[in-house]
Amino acid sequence: MRSDDPAIQQASSLRDTSSRERQRWHVTVFMRRSEPLSVQRAYVADQYSDADKLRIRIETHRLYSQGTESLTGDILDALALAPGLSLLDVGCGSGKWHARLAARGVVTVGLDLMPGMLQAARGAGAGLEPRPQLICADAQAMPFQAATFDRVLCSGVLYHVADCRRALAEMRRVLRPGGLAVISTNGADTMARLNELHADAARALGYTPMRISGERGHFSMGDLALVQSVFSSAERYLLEGALVFAEADPAVQFYATNRIDGIENRPPDKRHRAELVPLVRKRIEAIIEREGEFRVPKSVGWFVAHA
């Protein structure tokens, strides 16, 4: 059934594939749902080949968050830092924490699996003292001896890891006795409104939406028991808030950095992106017209885990 929504008609005009080709990409049905988007290797490689998409997400949370603004400071406080302590930043990305850690005299090692992220972190850390050491490696098999670090920081990473228990066990292994890990992640239902908007738009265009990292089923702030099963003890701290947009542009830009790819059997030419953006934009604009803003509830927090 075709919608009479002009945005859908505009998106449909972009398709030049035959019915058989459409079936190839859009109609496959799985008896068992696929893994969440956030752990798919092709998706992760596309997300973190360079720092651009991550930068947009970081800036969006910085500029449009309400209720979670204290997160960065809270995590730094939870780490109980002191000059000379050694810290492993697991999944360091573009090195967003490194200047703050260096300012506290912490000796930082950043670990990431993506060379593009390490390149960005290398540039960001060029003038820091102590200068972070950067290593390309997998969080599930870290190239360090046991009891190497005083602290471990893992911020917004484990929902990209296939075996979270193994990664957590590696964090504990490399911690010195008495050390602690601070592990930050999203709530299980964070940004459900944006996920639902994406799913509805995808279905309207004939796609099958898939699970996103913010949905139940992968590592989240609901996994206290898992963290406690690996470490000697752990506590959980949660912040509730929202992303609040007064206009559509920043919301659409944020959506286009990750959730837009949450469909089964993504076309290799990525045509779905050009189809989804105008429809999602129109629906966000309608929400803003009706409600005065586009509010996307979110939850985020951190575990403090003791070796």
KOLKOL-379896 format. One record per residue: residue in one letter; residue number from 1; x, y, z of N, C-alpha, C in turn. Coordinates in steps of 0.1 Angstrom, whole numbers. Layout:
BEGIN
[atom "A"; NUM; [X; Y; Z]; [X; Y; Z]; [X; Y; Z]];
...
REM end
This chain:
BEGIN
[atom "M"; 1; [9; -12; 0]; [0; 0; 0]; [9; 12; 0]];
[atom "R"; 2; [6; 22; -9]; [14; 34; -10]; [7; 45; -2]];
[atom "S"; 3; [15; 53; 5]; [9; 64; 12]; [8; 76; 3]];
[atom "D"; 4; [-2; 85; 6]; [-3; 97; -2]; [5; 108; 4]];
[atom "D"; 5; [13; 105; 14]; [22; 115; 20]; [32; 120; 9]];
[atom "P"; 6; [33; 133; 6]; [42; 138; -4]; [56; 135; -1]];
[atom "A"; 7; [60; 134; 12]; [74; 131; 15]; [77; 116; 11]];
[atom "I"; 8; [67; 108; 12]; [69; 94; 8]; [70; 93; -7]];
[atom "Q"; 9; [61; 101; -14]; [61; 101; -28]; [74; 106; -34]];
[atom "Q"; 10; [80; 116; -27]; [92; 122; -31]; [103; 111; -30]];
[atom "A"; 11; [103; 104; -18]; [113; 94; -16]; [112; 83; -26]];
[atom "S"; 12; [99; 79; -29]; [97; 68; -39]; [103; 71; -52]];
[atom "S"; 13; [102; 84; -56]; [107; 88; -69]; [122; 86; -71]];
[atom "L"; 14; [129; 84; -59]; [144; 82; -60]; [147; 68; -63]];
[atom "R"; 15; [137; 59; -63]; [140; 45; -65]; [140; 42; -80]];
[atom "D"; 16; [149; 35; -85]; [149; 31; -99]; [152; 16; -101]];
[atom "T"; 17; [149; 9; -90]; [152; -5; -90]; [139; -13; -94]];
[atom "S"; 18; [140; -24; -100]; [129; -32; -104]; [122; -38; -91]];
[atom "S"; 19; [110; -44; -93]; [103; -51; -82]; [112; -62; -77]];
[atom "R"; 20; [119; -69; -85]; [127; -80; -81]; [138; -75; -72]];
[atom "E"; 21; [144; -64; -76]; [155; -59; -68]; [150; -54; -55]];
[atom "R"; 22; [139; -48; -55]; [133; -43; -42]; [131; -55; -32]];
[atom "Q"; 23; [126; -66; -38]; [124; -77; -29]; [137; -82; -24]];
[atom "R"; 24; [147; -81; -32]; [160; -86; -27]; [165; -79; -15]];
[atom "W"; 25; [162; -66; -14]; [167; -58; -3]; [157; -56; 8]];
[atom "H"; 26; [144; -57; 5]; [134; -52; 15]; [125; -63; 21]];
[atom "V"; 27; [124; -74; 15]; [113; -83; 18]; [118; -95; 26]];
[atom "T"; 28; [130; -97; 28]; [135; -109; 36]; [130; -108; 50]];
[atom "V"; 29; [124; -119; 54]; [119; -120; 68]; [127; -131; 75]];
[atom "F"; 30; [131; -127; 87]; [139; -136; 95]; [131; -143; 106]];
[atom "M"; 31; [133; -156; 108]; [126; -162; 120]; [132; -158; 133]];
[atom "R"; 32; [145; -154; 133]; [151; -149; 145]; [156; -135; 142]];
[atom "R"; 33; [153; -126; 150]; [157; -112; 148]; [172; -111; 148]];
[atom "S"; 34; [177; -102; 139]; [192; -100; 138]; [197; -93; 150]];
[atom "E"; 35; [210; -93; 151]; [217; -85; 162]; [213; -71; 162]];
[atom "P"; 36; [214; -63; 173]; [212; -49; 172]; [221; -42; 162]];
[atom "L"; 37; [217; -31; 157]; [225; -24; 147]; [238; -21; 153]];
[atom "S"; 38; [239; -17; 166]; [251; -12; 172]; [263; -22; 172]];
[atom "V"; 39; [260; -35; 171]; [271; -45; 171]; [274; -50; 157]];
[atom "Q"; 40; [268; -46; 147]; [271; -51; 134]; [284; -45; 129]];
[atom "R"; 41; [293; -53; 124]; [306; -49; 120]; [306; -38; 110]];
[atom "A"; 42; [298; -40; 99]; [298; -30; 88]; [293; -17; 93]];
[atom "Y"; 43; [283; -17; 102]; [278; -4; 107]; [288; 2; 116]];
[atom "V"; 44; [294; -5; 125]; [305; 1; 133]; [316; 7; 125]];
[atom "A"; 45; [320; -1; 115]; [331; 4; 106]; [327; 17; 99]];
[atom "D"; 46; [315; 18; 95]; [310; 30; 88]; [309; 42; 98]];
[atom "Q"; 47; [304; 39; 110]; [303; 49; 120]; [316; 55; 125]];
[atom "Y"; 48; [326; 47; 126]; [339; 52; 132]; [351; 51; 123]];
[atom "S"; 49; [348; 52; 110]; [360; 53; 101]; [367; 66; 102]];
[atom "D"; 50; [359; 76; 106]; [365; 89; 110]; [356; 95; 121]];
[atom "A"; 51; [359; 107; 126]; [353; 112; 138]; [340; 120; 135]];
[atom "D"; 52; [336; 122; 123]; [326; 131; 119]; [312; 128; 126]];
[atom "K"; 53; [307; 116; 124]; [294; 113; 130]; [295; 113; 145]];
[atom "L"; 54; [305; 108; 151]; [307; 109; 166]; [307; 124; 170]];
[atom "R"; 55; [314; 132; 163]; [314; 146; 167]; [300; 152; 167]];
[atom "I"; 56; [292; 149; 157]; [279; 155; 156]; [270; 150; 168]];
[atom "R"; 57; [272; 137; 172]; [264; 132; 183]; [268; 139; 196]];
[atom "I"; 58; [281; 140; 198]; [286; 146; 210]; [281; 160; 211]];
[atom "E"; 59; [282; 168; 200]; [278; 182; 201]; [262; 183; 203]];
[atom "T"; 60; [255; 174; 197]; [240; 174; 199]; [237; 172; 213]];
[atom "H"; 61; [243; 162; 220]; [241; 160; 234]; [245; 172; 242]];
[atom "R"; 62; [256; 178; 239]; [261; 190; 246]; [251; 202; 245]];
[atom "L"; 63; [246; 204; 233]; [238; 216; 230]; [223; 214; 234]];
[atom "Y"; 64; [218; 202; 233]; [203; 201; 233]; [198; 192; 245]];
[atom "S"; 65; [207; 188; 254]; [203; 180; 265]; [197; 188; 276]];
[atom "Q"; 66; [187; 182; 283]; [182; 187; 295]; [181; 176; 305]];
[atom "G"; 67; [186; 178; 317]; [186; 169; 328]; [198; 159; 329]];
[atom "T"; 68; [206; 159; 319]; [218; 150; 319]; [231; 158; 318]];
[atom "E"; 69; [230; 171; 320]; [242; 180; 317]; [254; 176; 327]];
[atom "S"; 70; [251; 171; 338]; [262; 168; 348]; [270; 155; 345]];
[atom "L"; 71; [266; 148; 335]; [272; 135; 332]; [287; 135; 332]];
[atom "T"; 72; [293; 144; 324]; [308; 144; 323]; [314; 146; 337]];
[atom "G"; 73; [310; 156; 344]; [316; 159; 357]; [313; 147; 367]];
[atom "D"; 74; [301; 141; 366]; [298; 130; 375]; [308; 118; 373]];
[atom "I"; 75; [311; 116; 360]; [320; 104; 357]; [334; 107; 362]];
[atom "L"; 76; [338; 120; 360]; [352; 123; 364]; [353; 122; 380]];
[atom "D"; 77; [342; 127; 386]; [342; 125; 401]; [342; 111; 405]];
[atom "A"; 78; [334; 102; 398]; [334; 88; 402]; [347; 81; 400]];
[atom "L"; 79; [355; 86; 391]; [369; 80; 389]; [378; 82; 401]];
[atom "A"; 80; [375; 92; 409]; [384; 95; 421]; [399; 96; 416]];
[atom "L"; 81; [401; 106; 407]; [414; 108; 401]; [424; 115; 410]];
[atom "A"; 82; [437; 112; 408]; [448; 119; 415]; [459; 119; 405]];
[atom "P"; 83; [468; 129; 406]; [480; 130; 397]; [488; 117; 399]];
[atom "G"; 84; [493; 113; 387]; [501; 101; 387]; [494; 88; 385]];
[atom "L"; 85; [481; 87; 387]; [473; 75; 385]; [474; 71; 370]];
[atom "S"; 86; [474; 58; 368]; [473; 53; 354]; [459; 49; 351]];
[atom "L"; 87; [454; 53; 339]; [440; 50; 335]; [440; 45; 320]];
[atom "L"; 88; [432; 34; 319]; [429; 29; 305]; [416; 34; 301]];
[atom "D"; 89; [415; 41; 289]; [403; 45; 283]; [399; 35; 272]];
[atom "V"; 90; [389; 27; 276]; [385; 16; 267]; [375; 21; 256]];
[atom "G"; 91; [379; 20; 244]; [370; 26; 233]; [371; 41; 234]];
[atom "C"; 92; [384; 46; 233]; [386; 60; 236]; [380; 69; 225]];
[atom "G"; 93; [377; 64; 213]; [372; 72; 203]; [381; 83; 199]];
[atom "S"; 94; [375; 95; 197]; [383; 107; 193]; [390; 113; 205]];
[atom "G"; 95; [390; 107; 217]; [398; 112; 228]; [391; 123; 236]];
[atom "K"; 96; [378; 123; 236]; [370; 134; 243]; [374; 136; 258]];
[atom "W"; 97; [378; 125; 264]; [382; 126; 278]; [396; 130; 281]];
[atom "H"; 98; [405; 130; 271]; [419; 130; 274]; [424; 144; 279]];
[atom "A"; 99; [418; 155; 274]; [423; 168; 279]; [419; 169; 294]];
[atom "R"; 100; [407; 164; 298]; [403; 165; 312]; [411; 156; 321]];
[atom "L"; 101; [415; 145; 315]; [423; 136; 323]; [437; 141; 325]];
[atom "A"; 102; [443; 147; 314]; [456; 153; 315]; [457; 164; 325]];
[atom "A"; 103; [446; 172; 325]; [445; 184; 334]; [446; 179; 349]];
[atom "R"; 104; [442; 167; 351]; [443; 161; 365]; [456; 153; 367]];
[atom "G"; 105; [465; 154; 358]; [478; 147; 360]; [477; 132; 358]];
[atom "V"; 106; [467; 127; 351]; [465; 112; 350]; [473; 108; 337]];
[atom "V"; 107; [479; 96; 339]; [487; 90; 328]; [477; 81; 320]];
[atom "T"; 108; [473; 85; 308]; [462; 78; 301]; [467; 70; 290]];
[atom "V"; 109; [462; 58; 288]; [463; 49; 277]; [450; 48; 270]];
[atom "G"; 110; [448; 52; 257]; [436; 51; 250]; [436; 39; 241]];
[atom "L"; 111; [426; 31; 242]; [425; 18; 234]; [412; 20; 225]];
[atom "D"; 112; [414; 17; 212]; [403; 17; 203]; [406; 7; 191]];
[atom "L"; 113; [395; 1; 186]; [397; -8; 175]; [397; -1; 161]];
[atom "M"; 114; [393; 11; 161]; [391; 18; 148]; [403; 28; 146]];
[atom "P"; 115; [411; 26; 135]; [422; 35; 133]; [418; 49; 131]];
[atom "G"; 116; [406; 52; 124]; [402; 65; 122]; [399; 73; 135]];
[atom "M"; 117; [394; 66; 145]; [392; 72; 158]; [406; 75; 165]];
[atom "L"; 118; [415; 66; 164]; [428; 68; 170]; [435; 80; 163]];
[atom "Q"; 119; [433; 82; 150]; [439; 93; 143]; [434; 106; 149]];
[atom "A"; 120; [420; 106; 151]; [414; 118; 157]; [419; 121; 171]];
[atom "A"; 121; [420; 110; 179]; [425; 111; 193]; [440; 116; 193]];
[atom "R"; 122; [448; 111; 183]; [462; 115; 183]; [463; 131; 180]];
[atom "G"; 123; [454; 136; 171]; [454; 150; 169]; [450; 158; 181]];
[atom "A"; 124; [439; 153; 188]; [434; 160; 199]; [444; 160; 211]];
[atom "G"; 125; [452; 150; 212]; [461; 149; 223]; [475; 154; 221]];
[atom "A"; 126; [477; 160; 209]; [491; 164; 205]; [498; 173; 215]];
[atom "G"; 127; [490; 182; 221]; [496; 192; 231]; [494; 189; 245]];
[atom "L"; 128; [489; 177; 248]; [486; 174; 262]; [499; 169; 270]];
[atom "E"; 129; [499; 171; 282]; [509; 166; 291]; [503; 162; 305]];
[atom "P"; 130; [504; 149; 308]; [510; 138; 301]; [502; 135; 288]];
[atom "R"; 131; [510; 132; 278]; [504; 129; 265]; [499; 114; 265]];
[atom "P"; 132; [486; 112; 261]; [481; 99; 261]; [488; 90; 251]];
[atom "Q"; 133; [490; 77; 255]; [495; 67; 246]; [482; 60; 240]];
[atom "L"; 134; [483; 58; 227]; [472; 52; 220]; [475; 39; 213]];
[atom "I"; 135; [466; 29; 215]; [468; 16; 211]; [456; 11; 203]];
[atom "C"; 136; [458; 4; 191]; [447; -2; 184]; [445; -16; 188]];
[atom "A"; 137; [434; -19; 195]; [432; -33; 200]; [417; -34; 203]];
[atom "D"; 138; [413; -47; 206]; [400; -51; 208]; [397; -51; 223]];
[atom "A"; 139; [386; -45; 228]; [383; -45; 242]; [381; -59; 247]];
[atom "Q"; 140; [378; -68; 239]; [376; -82; 243]; [389; -90; 245]];
[atom "A"; 141; [400; -84; 240]; [413; -91; 241]; [424; -81; 242]];
[atom "M"; 142; [425; -75; 254]; [434; -63; 256]; [449; -68; 257]];
[atom "P"; 143; [458; -61; 251]; [472; -65; 250]; [480; -60; 262]];
[atom "F"; 144; [475; -62; 274]; [481; -57; 287]; [482; -68; 297]];
[atom "Q"; 145; [493; -68; 305]; [494; -77; 316]; [483; -74; 326]];
[atom "A"; 146; [481; -84; 334]; [471; -82; 345]; [477; -72; 355]];
[atom "A"; 147; [467; -65; 362]; [470; -55; 372]; [480; -44; 367]];
[atom "T"; 148; [476; -38; 355]; [484; -28; 349]; [479; -14; 353]];
[atom "F"; 149; [466; -12; 355]; [461; 2; 356]; [454; 4; 369]];
[atom "D"; 150; [454; 17; 374]; [447; 21; 386]; [432; 23; 383]];
[atom "R"; 151; [429; 27; 371]; [415; 31; 368]; [413; 26; 353]];
[atom "V"; 152; [400; 23; 351]; [395; 20; 337]; [383; 28; 335]];
[atom "L"; 153; [383; 35; 324]; [371; 43; 319]; [366; 36; 306]];
[atom "C"; 154; [353; 34; 306]; [347; 29; 294]; [333; 36; 292]];
[atom "S"; 155; [333; 45; 283]; [322; 55; 281]; [315; 53; 267]];
[atom "G"; 156; [303; 48; 268]; [295; 47; 255]; [301; 37; 245]];
[atom "V"; 157; [305; 26; 250]; [313; 16; 241]; [307; 2; 241]];
[atom "L"; 158; [302; -3; 253]; [299; -17; 254]; [287; -21; 245]];
[atom "Y"; 159; [278; -12; 241]; [268; -16; 232]; [273; -18; 218]];
[atom "H"; 160; [286; -16; 216]; [292; -20; 203]; [299; -33; 204]];
[atom "V"; 161; [300; -39; 215]; [308; -51; 217]; [300; -63; 217]];
[atom "A"; 162; [304; -73; 210]; [296; -85; 208]; [295; -93; 221]];
[atom "D"; 163; [306; -94; 229]; [307; -102; 241]; [310; -93; 253]];
[atom "C"; 164; [299; -87; 259]; [301; -77; 269]; [308; -83; 281]];
[atom "R"; 165; [304; -95; 285]; [310; -102; 297]; [325; -103; 295]];
[atom "R"; 166; [329; -107; 283]; [343; -109; 281]; [351; -95; 282]];
[atom "A"; 167; [345; -85; 276]; [351; -71; 278]; [352; -67; 292]];
[atom "L"; 168; [341; -69; 300]; [341; -66; 314]; [352; -74; 321]];
[atom "A"; 169; [353; -86; 318]; [364; -95; 325]; [378; -89; 321]];
[atom "E"; 170; [379; -85; 309]; [392; -79; 306]; [395; -66; 314]];
[atom "M"; 171; [385; -58; 316]; [387; -46; 324]; [391; -49; 338]];
[atom "R"; 172; [384; -59; 343]; [388; -63; 357]; [402; -69; 357]];
[atom "R"; 173; [406; -77; 347]; [419; -83; 347]; [430; -73; 347]];
[atom "V"; 174; [428; -62; 340]; [439; -52; 338]; [440; -42; 350]];
[atom "L"; 175; [429; -42; 359]; [429; -33; 370]; [438; -39; 381]];
[atom "R"; 176; [445; -30; 388]; [453; -34; 400]; [443; -36; 412]];
[atom "P"; 177; [447; -44; 421]; [439; -46; 433]; [436; -32; 440]];
[atom "G"; 178; [423; -30; 443]; [419; -18; 448]; [415; -7; 438]];
[atom "G"; 179; [417; -11; 425]; [413; -2; 414]; [399; -2; 411]];
[atom "L"; 180; [394; 7; 403]; [380; 8; 400]; [378; 11; 385]];
[atom "A"; 181; [367; 7; 380]; [363; 10; 366]; [350; 18; 366]];
[atom "V"; 182; [349; 28; 358]; [337; 35; 356]; [332; 33; 342]];
[atom "I"; 183; [320; 27; 341]; [315; 22; 328]; [302; 29; 325]];
[atom "S"; 184; [302; 38; 315]; [290; 46; 312]; [283; 40; 300]];
[atom "T"; 185; [269; 40; 300]; [261; 36; 289]; [248; 42; 290]];
[atom "N"; 186; [239; 38; 280]; [226; 43; 280]; [216; 35; 288]];
[atom "G"; 187; [204; 41; 291]; [193; 33; 297]; [187; 24; 286]];
[atom "A"; 188; [181; 14; 290]; [175; 4; 281]; [165; 10; 271]];
[atom "D"; 189; [158; 20; 275]; [147; 26; 267]; [151; 40; 262]];
[atom "T"; 190; [163; 43; 263]; [167; 57; 259]; [163; 60; 245]];
[atom "M"; 191; [158; 72; 243]; [154; 78; 230]; [145; 69; 222]];
[atom "A"; 192; [136; 62; 230]; [126; 53; 223]; [117; 61; 214]];
[atom "R"; 193; [115; 74; 216]; [106; 82; 207]; [113; 83; 193]];
[atom "L"; 194; [126; 86; 193]; [133; 87; 180]; [133; 73; 173]];
[atom "N"; 195; [135; 62; 181]; [136; 49; 175]; [122; 46; 169]];
[atom "E"; 196; [111; 49; 176]; [98; 46; 171]; [95; 55; 158]];
[atom "L"; 197; [99; 67; 158]; [97; 76; 147]; [104; 70; 135]];
[atom "H"; 198; [117; 65; 137]; [124; 59; 126]; [117; 46; 121]];
[atom "A"; 199; [113; 38; 130]; [106; 25; 126]; [94; 28; 118]];
[atom "D"; 200; [86; 38; 122]; [73; 41; 115]; [77; 46; 101]];
[atom "A"; 201; [87; 55; 100]; [90; 60; 87]; [96; 49; 78]];
[atom "A"; 202; [104; 40; 84]; [110; 29; 76]; [99; 20; 70]];
[atom "R"; 203; [89; 17; 79]; [78; 8; 74]; [70; 15; 63]];
[atom "A"; 204; [68; 28; 64]; [60; 35; 54]; [67; 35; 41]];
[atom "L"; 205; [80; 33; 41]; [88; 33; 28]; [90; 18; 24]];
[atom "G"; 206; [85; 9; 31]; [86; -5; 27]; [98; -12; 32]];
[atom "Y"; 207; [105; -6; 42]; [117; -13; 48]; [112; -20; 61]];
[atom "T"; 208; [121; -29; 66]; [119; -35; 79]; [128; -30; 89]];
[atom "P"; 209; [123; -22; 99]; [132; -16; 109]; [138; -27; 118]];
[atom "M"; 210; [150; -24; 123]; [157; -33; 132]; [160; -27; 145]];
[atom "R"; 211; [164; -35; 155]; [167; -30; 168]; [179; -20; 168]];
[atom "I"; 212; [178; -9; 176]; [189; 0; 177]; [195; -2; 191]];
[atom "S"; 213; [207; 3; 193]; [214; 1; 205]; [207; 5; 218]];
[atom "G"; 214; [199; 16; 216]; [192; 21; 228]; [180; 13; 232]];
[atom "E"; 215; [177; 2; 225]; [165; -6; 228]; [170; -18; 237]];
[atom "R"; 216; [160; -24; 244]; [163; -36; 252]; [170; -47; 244]];
[atom "G"; 217; [179; -54; 250]; [185; -65; 244]; [200; -65; 243]];
[atom "H"; 218; [206; -53; 245]; [220; -52; 245]; [225; -44; 257]];
[atom "F"; 219; [238; -42; 259]; [243; -37; 272]; [237; -23; 274]];
[atom "S"; 220; [232; -21; 287]; [225; -9; 291]; [227; -7; 306]];
[atom "M"; 221; [221; 4; 311]; [221; 6; 325]; [212; -4; 333]];
[atom "G"; 222; [206; -13; 326]; [198; -24; 332]; [207; -36; 336]];
[atom "D"; 223; [220; -35; 332]; [229; -46; 334]; [237; -46; 346]];
[atom "L"; 224; [232; -41; 357]; [240; -40; 370]; [244; -54; 374]];
[atom "A"; 225; [235; -64; 373]; [238; -78; 377]; [250; -84; 369]];
[atom "L"; 226; [250; -81; 357]; [261; -85; 348]; [275; -79; 353]];
[atom "V"; 227; [275; -66; 356]; [287; -60; 360]; [291; -65; 374]];
[atom "Q"; 228; [281; -67; 383]; [284; -73; 396]; [289; -87; 395]];
[atom "S"; 229; [285; -94; 385]; [290; -108; 384]; [304; -109; 380]];
[atom "V"; 230; [310; -98; 374]; [324; -98; 370]; [333; -92; 380]];
[atom "F"; 231; [328; -81; 386]; [337; -74; 396]; [333; -78; 410]];
[atom "S"; 232; [341; -74; 419]; [339; -78; 433]; [326; -71; 439]];
[atom "S"; 233; [324; -58; 434]; [312; -51; 437]; [310; -40; 427]];
[atom "A"; 234; [298; -35; 426]; [295; -24; 416]; [282; -17; 421]];
[atom "E"; 235; [282; -4; 418]; [270; 4; 420]; [266; 11; 407]];
[atom "R"; 236; [253; 15; 407]; [247; 21; 395]; [242; 35; 398]];
[atom "Y"; 237; [244; 44; 389]; [239; 58; 390]; [233; 62; 377]];
[atom "L"; 238; [221; 67; 377]; [213; 69; 365]; [208; 84; 365]];
[atom "L"; 239; [209; 90; 353]; [203; 103; 350]; [192; 102; 340]];
[atom "E"; 240; [181; 109; 342]; [170; 109; 333]; [169; 123; 327]];
[atom "G"; 241; [166; 124; 315]; [165; 138; 308]; [159; 136; 294]];
[atom "A"; 242; [163; 145; 286]; [158; 145; 272]; [167; 154; 263]];
[atom "L"; 243; [166; 150; 250]; [171; 159; 240]; [159; 168; 236]];
[atom "V"; 244; [161; 181; 235]; [149; 190; 232]; [153; 199; 221]];
[atom "F"; 245; [145; 198; 210]; [148; 205; 197]; [137; 215; 195]];
[atom "A"; 246; [140; 227; 192]; [130; 237; 189]; [129; 238; 174]];
[atom "E"; 247; [138; 232; 166]; [137; 232; 151]; [141; 218; 147]];
[atom "A"; 248; [138; 215; 134]; [140; 201; 129]; [155; 198; 126]];
[atom "D"; 249; [162; 208; 120]; [175; 206; 114]; [185; 198; 123]];
[atom "P"; 250; [187; 202; 136]; [197; 195; 144]; [192; 181; 148]];
[atom "A"; 251; [179; 179; 149]; [173; 166; 152]; [175; 157; 140]];
[atom "V"; 252; [173; 162; 128]; [175; 153; 116]; [189; 150; 114]];
[atom "Q"; 253; [198; 160; 116]; [212; 157; 115]; [217; 146; 125]];
[atom "F"; 254; [212; 147; 137]; [215; 137; 147]; [210; 123; 143]];
[atom "Y"; 255; [197; 123; 138]; [191; 110; 134]; [200; 104; 122]];
[atom "A"; 256; [204; 113; 113]; [211; 108; 101]; [225; 102; 104]];
[atom "T"; 257; [230; 104; 117]; [244; 99; 120]; [243; 84; 124]];
[atom "N"; 258; [232; 79; 128]; [232; 65; 132]; [219; 58; 130]];
[atom "R"; 259; [208; 62; 135]; [195; 55; 135]; [190; 53; 121]];
[atom "I"; 260; [193; 61; 112]; [189; 60; 98]; [193; 47; 92]];
[atom "D"; 261; [203; 41; 96]; [208; 28; 91]; [201; 16; 97]];
[atom "G"; 262; [192; 18; 106]; [186; 7; 113]; [175; 1; 106]];
[atom "I"; 263; [178; -5; 94]; [169; -13; 86]; [175; -26; 82]];
[atom "E"; 264; [167; -37; 81]; [172; -50; 76]; [176; -49; 62]];
[atom "N"; 265; [187; -56; 58]; [191; -57; 44]; [193; -43; 38]];
[atom "R"; 266; [201; -35; 44]; [204; -21; 39]; [209; -22; 25]];
[atom "P"; 267; [204; -14; 16]; [209; -14; 2]; [224; -9; 2]];
[atom "P"; 268; [232; -16; -5]; [247; -12; -5]; [249; 2; -10]];
[atom "D"; 269; [240; 7; -19]; [242; 21; -24]; [237; 31; -14]];
[atom "K"; 270; [232; 27; -3]; [227; 35; 8]; [216; 45; 4]];
[atom "R"; 271; [208; 41; -6]; [197; 49; -11]; [186; 52; 0]];
[atom "H"; 272; [186; 43; 10]; [176; 45; 20]; [178; 58; 28]];
[atom "R"; 273; [190; 63; 28]; [192; 75; 36]; [185; 87; 29]];
[atom "A"; 274; [186; 88; 16]; [180; 98; 8]; [164; 97; 9]];
[atom "E"; 275; [160; 85; 11]; [145; 83; 12]; [140; 86; 25]];
[atom "L"; 276; [147; 83; 36]; [142; 85; 49]; [143; 99; 54]];
[atom "V"; 277; [154; 106; 50]; [156; 120; 56]; [144; 129; 54]];
[atom "P"; 278; [138; 130; 42]; [127; 140; 40]; [115; 136; 48]];
[atom "L"; 279; [112; 123; 49]; [100; 118; 56]; [102; 121; 71]];
[atom "V"; 280; [114; 117; 76]; [116; 119; 91]; [116; 134; 94]];
[atom "R"; 281; [122; 142; 85]; [121; 157; 87]; [107; 162; 88]];
[atom "K"; 282; [99; 158; 78]; [85; 162; 78]; [77; 158; 91]];
[atom "R"; 283; [80; 146; 96]; [73; 142; 108]; [78; 149; 120]];
[atom "I"; 284; [91; 152; 121]; [96; 160; 132]; [90; 174; 132]];
[atom "E"; 285; [90; 180; 120]; [84; 194; 118]; [70; 194; 123]];
[atom "A"; 286; [62; 183; 120]; [48; 183; 124]; [47; 182; 139]];
[atom "I"; 287; [56; 175; 146]; [56; 174; 160]; [59; 187; 166]];
[atom "I"; 288; [69; 194; 161]; [73; 208; 166]; [61; 217; 164]];
[atom "E"; 289; [54; 217; 153]; [43; 225; 150]; [32; 222; 160]];
[atom "R"; 290; [30; 210; 164]; [19; 206; 173]; [23; 208; 188]];
[atom "E"; 291; [35; 205; 191]; [39; 205; 206]; [48; 216; 210]];
[atom "G"; 292; [53; 224; 200]; [62; 235; 203]; [77; 231; 203]];
[atom "E"; 293; [80; 218; 204]; [93; 213; 204]; [93; 198; 201]];
[atom "F"; 294; [104; 193; 198]; [106; 178; 196]; [114; 173; 208]];
[atom "R"; 295; [107; 167; 218]; [114; 162; 230]; [116; 147; 229]];
[atom "V"; 296; [128; 143; 231]; [132; 129; 230]; [137; 124; 244]];
[atom "P"; 297; [129; 118; 252]; [134; 114; 265]; [146; 104; 264]];
[atom "K"; 298; [155; 106; 273]; [167; 97; 273]; [171; 95; 287]];
[atom "S"; 299; [179; 84; 289]; [185; 81; 302]; [199; 76; 299]];
[atom "V"; 300; [208; 79; 308]; [222; 76; 307]; [227; 75; 321]];
[atom "G"; 301; [238; 68; 323]; [244; 67; 336]; [257; 60; 336]];
[atom "W"; 302; [261; 55; 348]; [274; 49; 349]; [274; 39; 360]];
[atom "F"; 303; [282; 29; 359]; [285; 19; 369]; [299; 22; 375]];
[atom "V"; 304; [300; 21; 388]; [313; 22; 395]; [316; 7; 399]];
[atom "A"; 305; [326; 1; 393]; [329; -13; 396]; [343; -14; 402]];
[atom "H"; 306; [344; -22; 412]; [356; -24; 420]; [363; -37; 417]];
[atom "A"; 307; [376; -36; 416]; [384; -49; 413]; [384; -58; 425]];
REM end
